[in-house]
Amino acid sequence: MLLVAIWLGTLAAGIGSVWIAAALSFGVLARYTQHMLSMAAGALLATAFLHLLPEAFESQASAHDLFLTLLVGLVFFFLLDKAELWHHGHEHHHEVVAAAPHHHAQEHPQSHAHAHGHAPAHDPAHAHAHAHKPGSWAVLTGDSVHCFGDGILIASAFMADLRLGVIASLAVLAHEVPHHMGDLVVLRGGTGDRRMALVKVTLAGAVTALGGTVGYFLVDRLQDYLPYFLAVASSSFIYVALADLIPQLQKRLSARETVAQIAWLGAGIALVTLVSGLAHGH
């Protein structure tokens, strides 16, 4: 029964986030992109600080070890980001040297997409994919690996508590939307085929369920390590919120736009709290 719940949660998060991203990227909701980023940041921070970490600290694990795990997790995700940026930036540099005119022709759509919040934080990766069509497979591979990790994190949350699993699934769904929006923009730019771009990113999102299945059997045999899984999950959510999402919101805005941004951030926190209350009530 628990495995079925994990499958439902991972599929909702993995595929649901892709479809919402498609609605935002291709549909009439495109103008709400910045609001979605604000809400995702609020939801991620609330999930980490109000649910995952308290659950971890209620266990028998020592506070020192859990804080150390959280710190190592944050540094790990930072280094992972560095490695990805360096790798794609290195490839992109050689490509610019080899085909500078082609690259400059491609820069404008990318900067336009970023200005509207359609591209995630890793612009070099997306610029590389834009300029060289096979690069879209690199984007999909990275997305699949990321989704597999999300699946494991969701499974560990479900193993701790059904309510936490639902919250983690929603949080993953929220934070994957901006990433998938960037992927869809890149893939559509490479092929011009909106439907094929959606199919490819949906398949990558479905890998979340595979990660959830592996996580179920892994966490089941490592119950004592569950608090540490939750701490790592928290570090992932905190890192994505503070390093990827919030920097995209740190721009000079009018008073009205700033109030709206803060309101949507608060809405993300409220959403997580509300879902927690509803799930707890059942």
C-alpha positions as CSV (number, residue, x, y, z in Angstrom):
1,M,0.0,0.0,0.0
2,L,2.9,2.3,0.9
3,L,4.6,1.5,-2.4
4,V,1.4,2.5,-4.3
5,A,1.3,5.8,-2.4
6,I,5.0,6.4,-3.4
7,W,4.2,5.7,-7.0
8,L,1.2,8.1,-7.0
9,G,3.3,10.8,-5.3
10,T,6.3,10.4,-7.6
11,L,4.2,10.3,-10.8
12,A,2.2,13.3,-9.7
13,A,5.4,15.2,-8.9
14,G,7.4,14.0,-11.9
15,I,4.8,14.2,-14.7
16,G,2.5,16.8,-13.1
17,S,5.3,19.3,-12.9
18,V,6.1,18.8,-16.6
19,W,2.4,19.5,-17.6
20,I,2.2,22.5,-15.4
21,A,5.4,23.8,-16.9
22,A,4.0,23.2,-20.4
23,A,0.9,25.2,-19.4
24,L,3.1,28.1,-18.2
25,S,5.6,27.9,-21.1
26,F,3.1,27.4,-23.9
27,G,-0.2,28.5,-22.6
28,V,-2.0,31.6,-21.4
29,L,-0.4,31.4,-17.9
30,A,3.0,32.3,-19.2
31,R,2.8,35.8,-17.7
32,Y,2.6,34.3,-14.2
33,T,6.1,32.7,-14.4
34,Q,7.6,35.0,-11.8
35,H,4.8,34.4,-9.4
36,M,5.4,30.6,-9.8
37,L,9.0,31.1,-8.9
38,S,8.1,33.0,-5.7
39,M,5.5,30.4,-4.7
40,A,8.0,27.5,-5.3
41,A,10.6,29.2,-3.2
42,G,8.1,29.6,-0.3
43,A,6.9,26.0,-0.6
44,L,10.4,24.6,-0.6
45,L,11.6,26.5,2.4
46,A,8.4,25.7,4.4
47,T,8.7,22.0,3.6
48,A,12.3,21.9,4.7
49,F,12.1,24.0,7.9
50,L,8.5,23.2,9.1
51,H,8.2,19.5,8.1
52,L,11.3,17.5,7.0
53,L,13.8,18.9,9.6
54,P,11.4,18.7,12.6
55,E,10.6,15.1,11.6
56,A,14.3,14.3,11.4
57,F,15.0,15.9,14.8
58,E,12.2,13.9,16.5
59,S,14.2,10.7,15.9
60,Q,17.0,9.2,18.0
61,A,19.7,10.7,15.8
62,S,21.9,13.4,17.4
63,A,21.3,17.1,16.5
64,H,25.0,17.5,15.8
65,D,25.0,14.7,13.2
66,L,21.8,15.9,11.5
67,F,23.2,19.5,11.3
68,L,26.4,18.1,9.9
69,T,24.4,16.1,7.3
70,L,22.5,19.3,6.4
71,L,25.7,21.2,6.0
72,V,27.4,18.5,3.9
73,G,24.2,18.3,1.7
74,L,24.3,22.0,1.0
75,V,28.0,22.0,0.1
76,F,27.4,18.9,-2.1
77,F,24.6,20.6,-4.1
78,F,26.8,23.7,-4.4
79,L,29.7,21.6,-5.8
80,L,27.3,19.7,-8.1
81,D,26.1,23.1,-9.5
82,K,29.7,24.2,-9.9
83,A,30.6,21.0,-11.8
84,E,27.6,21.4,-14.1
85,L,28.3,25.0,-14.8
86,W,32.0,24.4,-15.4
87,H,31.3,21.4,-17.7
88,H,28.8,23.2,-19.8
89,G,30.7,26.5,-19.8
90,H,33.9,24.7,-21.0
91,E,32.0,23.0,-23.8
92,H,30.3,26.3,-24.7
93,H,33.6,28.2,-24.8
94,H,35.0,25.8,-27.4
95,E,31.8,26.0,-29.4
96,V,31.9,29.8,-29.4
97,V,35.5,29.8,-30.7
98,A,34.5,27.4,-33.4
99,A,31.2,29.0,-34.5
100,A,30.9,32.5,-33.0
101,P,28.5,34.0,-35.6
102,H,26.0,31.1,-35.0
103,H,26.2,31.6,-31.3
104,H,25.5,35.3,-31.4
105,A,22.5,34.6,-33.6
106,Q,21.2,32.3,-30.9
107,E,21.8,34.6,-27.9
108,H,18.8,36.8,-28.2
109,P,16.1,34.2,-27.8
110,Q,17.9,32.8,-24.8
111,S,18.2,36.2,-23.1
112,H,14.6,36.9,-23.9
113,A,13.5,33.6,-22.3
114,H,15.6,34.4,-19.2
115,A,14.1,37.9,-18.9
116,H,10.7,36.3,-18.7
117,G,11.8,33.7,-16.1
118,H,11.6,30.8,-18.6
119,A,15.1,29.5,-18.1
120,P,16.4,28.0,-14.9
121,A,19.6,29.2,-13.2
122,H,22.0,27.2,-15.4
123,D,22.0,29.4,-18.4
124,P,25.2,28.1,-19.9
125,A,23.7,24.6,-20.2
126,H,20.7,26.0,-21.9
127,A,22.7,28.3,-24.2
128,H,24.8,25.3,-25.2
129,A,21.7,23.2,-26.0
130,H,20.3,26.1,-28.0
131,A,23.4,26.4,-30.1
132,H,24.0,22.7,-30.7
133,K,21.0,20.5,-31.2
134,P,22.4,17.3,-29.7
135,G,22.9,19.2,-26.5
136,S,19.2,18.8,-25.8
137,W,20.0,15.1,-24.9
138,A,22.4,16.4,-22.3
139,V,19.6,18.5,-20.8
140,L,17.3,15.5,-20.7
141,T,19.9,13.2,-19.2
142,G,20.6,15.7,-16.4
143,D,16.8,16.1,-15.9
144,S,16.4,12.3,-15.6
145,V,19.1,12.0,-13.0
146,H,17.6,14.9,-11.0
147,C,14.2,13.3,-11.2
148,F,15.6,9.9,-10.0
149,G,17.0,11.7,-7.0
150,D,13.7,13.4,-6.3
151,G,12.0,10.0,-6.4
152,I,14.3,8.7,-3.7
153,L,13.7,11.8,-1.5
154,I,9.9,11.4,-1.9
155,A,10.1,7.7,-1.0
156,S,12.1,8.5,2.2
157,A,9.5,11.1,3.2
158,F,6.6,8.6,2.7
159,M,8.5,6.0,4.7
160,A,8.7,8.5,7.6
161,D,5.1,9.6,7.5
162,L,2.3,9.6,4.8
163,R,1.6,13.3,5.5
164,L,5.3,14.2,4.9
165,G,5.2,12.1,1.7
166,V,2.3,14.2,0.3
167,I,4.0,17.4,1.3
168,A,7.3,16.3,-0.2
169,S,5.6,15.3,-3.5
170,L,3.9,18.8,-3.7
171,A,7.2,20.5,-2.9
172,V,9.1,18.5,-5.6
173,L,6.3,19.3,-8.0
174,A,6.6,23.0,-7.2
175,H,10.3,23.2,-7.5
176,E,10.5,21.1,-10.7
177,V,8.2,23.4,-12.6
178,P,10.7,26.3,-13.3
179,H,13.4,23.7,-14.3
180,H,11.0,21.9,-16.7
181,M,10.0,25.3,-18.1
182,G,13.6,25.9,-19.0
183,D,13.9,22.4,-20.5
184,L,10.8,22.8,-22.7
185,V,12.1,26.2,-24.0
186,V,15.5,24.6,-24.9
187,L,14.0,21.5,-26.6
188,R,11.4,23.5,-28.5
189,G,14.2,25.9,-29.6
190,G,16.3,22.9,-30.9
191,T,13.5,21.1,-32.8
192,G,10.7,23.6,-33.2
193,D,8.3,20.8,-32.2
194,R,6.3,21.7,-29.1
195,R,4.6,18.3,-28.8
196,M,7.9,16.3,-29.0
197,A,9.5,18.5,-26.5
198,L,6.7,17.8,-24.1
199,V,6.9,14.0,-24.7
200,K,10.6,14.0,-24.0
201,V,10.5,16.0,-20.8
202,T,7.5,13.9,-19.6
203,L,9.5,10.7,-20.0
204,A,12.3,12.3,-18.0
205,G,9.8,13.3,-15.3
206,A,8.5,9.7,-15.2
207,V,11.9,8.6,-14.0
208,T,10.8,10.0,-10.6
209,A,8.7,6.9,-10.1
210,L,11.7,4.7,-10.7
211,G,13.6,6.6,-8.1
212,G,10.7,6.2,-5.7
213,T,10.6,2.4,-6.2
214,V,14.4,2.1,-5.6
215,G,14.1,4.5,-2.6
216,Y,11.3,2.3,-1.1
217,F,13.4,-0.8,-1.0
218,L,16.6,1.1,0.0
219,V,15.0,3.1,2.8
220,D,13.1,0.0,4.0
221,R,16.4,-1.7,4.8
222,L,18.0,1.4,6.2
223,Q,15.3,2.7,8.6
224,D,18.0,3.9,11.1
225,Y,19.3,6.2,8.4
226,L,15.9,7.8,7.6
227,P,16.5,11.0,9.6
228,Y,19.7,11.5,7.4
229,F,17.7,11.0,4.2
230,L,15.3,13.7,5.5
231,A,18.2,16.0,6.3
232,V,19.6,15.5,2.8
233,A,16.2,16.2,1.3
234,S,16.0,19.4,3.3
235,S,19.4,20.5,2.1
236,S,18.3,19.9,-1.5
237,F,15.1,22.0,-1.1
238,I,16.9,24.8,0.8
239,Y,19.6,24.9,-1.8
240,V,17.3,25.1,-4.7
241,A,15.2,27.8,-3.1
242,L,18.1,30.0,-2.0
243,A,20.6,29.4,-4.9
244,D,18.3,28.8,-7.9
245,L,14.9,30.5,-7.3
246,I,15.4,33.5,-5.0
247,P,18.3,34.9,-7.0
248,Q,15.9,35.1,-10.0
249,L,13.6,37.2,-7.9
250,Q,16.3,39.5,-6.6
251,K,15.8,42.3,-9.1
252,R,14.7,45.9,-8.7
253,L,10.9,46.1,-8.8
254,S,8.2,48.6,-8.1
255,A,6.5,48.6,-4.7
256,R,3.4,46.9,-6.1
257,E,5.5,44.2,-7.8
258,T,7.5,43.6,-4.6
259,V,4.3,43.2,-2.5
260,A,3.0,40.7,-5.1
261,Q,6.3,38.8,-5.0
262,I,6.2,38.6,-1.1
263,A,2.5,37.6,-1.2
264,W,3.2,34.7,-3.6
265,L,6.2,33.6,-1.4
266,G,3.8,33.6,1.5
267,A,1.2,31.7,-0.6
268,G,3.8,29.0,-1.1
269,I,4.4,28.7,2.7
270,A,0.6,28.8,3.3
271,L,0.0,26.1,0.7
272,V,2.4,23.7,2.4
273,T,0.9,24.4,5.8
274,L,-2.6,23.9,4.5
275,V,-1.8,20.6,2.7
276,S,-0.1,19.5,5.9
277,G,-3.2,20.3,8.0
278,L,-5.5,18.5,5.6
279,A,-3.3,15.4,5.3
280,H,-2.9,15.4,9.1
281,G,-6.6,15.6,9.6
282,H,-7.0,12.4,7.7
